[in-house]
Amino acid sequence: MNARVPTAPATPTTPADDIDAVALQSFVDERWDDVIVDRLVDYIAIPAKSPAFDRDWVAHGHIERVITDAARWVESQKVAGLRLEIVRLEGRTPVLFFEIPASDGTRREPDGRRETARTVLLYGHLDKQPEFTGWRADLGPWTPKYKDGKLYGRGGADDGYAVYAAITAIQALDRQGIAHPRCVGLIETCEESGSYDLPPYIDALRDRLGDVSLVVCLDSGCGNYDQLWLTTSLRGNVTGVLEVQVLDEGVHSGDASGVVPSSFRIMRQLFDRIEDSADGRLLPQSFHCAVPAERVEQAHRTAEILGDLVWKRFPWSCGDHGETVQPTTTDPIRALLNRTWEPTLSVTGAEGLPPIADAGNVLRPRTAFKLSLRLPPLVDGPTALAELKTVLEIDAPYQSKVAFRPDRGIATGWNAPDLEPWLADALDDASHAAFGAPCGFLGQGGTIPLMSLLETGFPKAQFMVCGVLGPHSNAHGPNEFLHVPYARKLTAAVSRLIAASAA
């Protein structure tokens, strides 16, 4: 799909410093209320699960539908000079790529003979996490509901809104004749699977991407809904299945226990090799790294802003007398660093365990756990994977069959480069204009594989990594929602950042 170029871009007459903030926010609000929310309602209803969770994604056609819907909408906006294509590489999930020339008409040619324009790369994704359990009775992953400024359902905040917000941010500048640089969009459909399809697209599109000077990623989170938040770091991620097998079939537990070792007990021994069960600290030293002094200092400042919200933002379970489950720490500074610069291990799925209602007196032949190892931003993902596999598989207890099978898309984390003065000023200005508060700085415990890849490919680029996933928004879990009032203001802030990058 290629968009016709309807008109040549008009030369702007208004400098970025003269943006009418009220008019900008009003335009963005109207677009969200009249267009974007409706588009996201349709999007949420489509179970476009990432390939890791839907092996038959091609046959089901859900990913094809969401990327086609997004492409048609972008094309329909008639942005001056727009070029758009759904790029397809054999055997891989598709990517939506669009290009909008600089508002003064300057455009980088592939042969490099013309002046190279500064380029802003806008990133998002359209694939989703699976359903999960525990949704409220009136909600569901594929049944969107808009109430009290929150749009519930899977994927709206993570990350279906990104492409619509990115185009709207550019339109808001065009409406006022504000100069903007060349902008390209890269919207993938494999992020929730680890973005393993993305590197070949980066290679294929490298000439068309141009000289990327600013990356705007709309797939991250926020500490509260009161200000703009810049993501300063992301953890890496190693995932895979650890399996222990001791029998070819289940046997009577009374007959065999005491002779046949339990596959679950063996699994516990393997976990003891990598994790201290008392406090959750991971034992291999290579999984850890030193925290840069600047990130520690930022954690102190962020803790002053958020306080106990750092840990109270989660849906803690309450006991019979109203007591909540206690976090690993109630120190906001320690909590911030734990979730962003410490390695952690989570079990996210299991096989070999029958439902309780069907559990007889049987010694099970095997136990399998899906593991998610989060790594500090400066730890190499492939190196950690190699050590994890070795530690788990070597010298198996009782000579049982132990195997760790890693998933595709192993990701190394990312630590943001130092902010150039213009970007630091622009972020603060944008936050004050949209929210009336300064920009906050927050590391994230999640993973966006593209960031380290882009920093390697564009070492001079600056990064604005941000998003709408704030307190209780619960990405990947039940009752996920998009905080629409925050998304409106974030879109306006992104618009101002794009304008500032043209100076």
Secondary structure, 3 states (H helix, E strand, C coil): CCCCCCCCCCCCCECHHHCCHHHHHHHHHHHHHHHHHHHHHHHHCCCCECHHHCCCHHHHCHHHHHHHHHHHHHHHCCCCCCEEEEECCCCCCCEEEEEECCCCCCCCCCCCCCCCCCEEEEEEECCECCCCCCCCCCCECCECEEECCEEECCCHHHHHHHHHHHHHHHHHHHHHCECCCEEEEEEECCHHHCCCCHHHHHHHHHHHHCCEEEEEECCCECCCCCCCEEEEEECEEEEEEEEEECCCCCEEHHHHECCECCHHHHHHHHHHHHECCCCCCECCHHHCCCCCHHHHHHHHHHHHHHCCHHHHCCCCCECCCCCECCCCCCCHHHHHHHHHHCCEEEEEEEECCCCHHHCCCEECCEEEEEEEEEECCCCCHHHHHHHHHHHHHCCCHHHCEEEEEECCCCECCEECCCCCHHHHHHHHHHHHHHHCCCCEEEEECCCCCHHHHHHHHCCCCEEEECCCECCCCCCCCCCCEEEHHHHHHHHHHHHHHHHHCCC
